[in-house]
């Protein structure tokens, strides 16, 4: 992987305004990989100016949705050609196992773009003619907000970028995308795909920067909408800024989801689902069900089965196809997760993991860790750890399970496990969260994704995501 020295602004590779750079490290080895420029306020100004010009004056501003769909289709083709490169780049940077990055960062992100190509083709019908009580008629249409500030985290950098880019493009918006410094190299691959596809100048612009410059982007006077994915704390700051500016914002934040194992659940089915529903991406997934609620009658059996699974997971280099659990994304993040494990040892019983694996001398690895005898008010039950740490909490009766699941500041995801889907659905309806899985959990491209309470505002995915980049405009025809 090569170092980069430019930003992608207005379809040109633009030199940064300062000599500041980010160092990109290999999460599996801790070794230096490359450098990339660190953006300043001046670089953000340039990117926003390009996006503003493209929206106000460029060909994009006057394009039909079907024309945008054709451009997005070419973008999809160019992106699909780079699928392997994207997966390898992401896995190197953040430690995502290569099998997972191939499935999500390559294939799922391409599927996202394909979905919104089709949604863009449906937008032509978004004009509604209504009778007018004070005149002839009223034309009601959906119009794009304008310039979007899209702030993307490091855990699923391609998927979460495309989940903003695709619906915003379908709606007719232009974007300034700020990737995370830890996973910046993949953004250059996306930019190269956009350039090859002939996406008009200024529609997509990338500037990597730190939090302070990201805050400047959020508050920029020429930004019309903000789409943010990240921590709850950062999301509150973004929301405060957008609230003061009366600026539309979508916030996809953290979670502390509950996996409710009902008494009639098939335990083997649940254990098979734990890697994707509870430990996905080395535990670095916002919707992971890291609170496992187990009935007291089967608590010991479930706890032992989860511990056995965690202890048997293949830990190794993210680029090894056999790896099930890769490293955490950075050394500071590993220290944060290990601090929670230390806390957990004081307030619960450790039955698996809890340390660093012996066969991985380099990189930022943590063993899959399981705690039992955990109270729902324990720190490791309340706060998002964002690592491979599971808390198994006992309950007696389904009403207590539902109460425990809902007793959280978060409300992003969750799952219910039962041998009877109808039974599981009845319980799922009582769980206060934006998304819930039955006997598994994988977000659906065609359905809205997002949370309630501290997990955010608004929705991504599904046709609803396009709506979040548009506003209603009514034109009154008087005679």
Beta strands, then each sheet from edge to edge (+ up, - down):
strand 1: 6-9
strand 2: 12-15
strand 3: 21-25
strand 4: 32-37
strand 5: 128-131
strand 6: 137-144
strand 7: 147-151
strand 8: 174-178
strand 9: 204-206
strand 10: 225-229
strand 11: 248-252
strand 12: 258-261
strand 13: 291-295
strand 14: 349-352
strand 15: 369-372
strand 16: 389-395
strand 17: 414-417
strand 18: 437-438
strand 19: 456-457
strand 20: 470-477
sheet 1: 1+ 2-
sheet 2: 3+ 4-
sheet 3: 5+ 6- 20+
sheet 4: 9+ 8+ 7+ 10+ 11+ 19-
sheet 5: 14+ 15- 16- 13- 12- 17- 18-
end
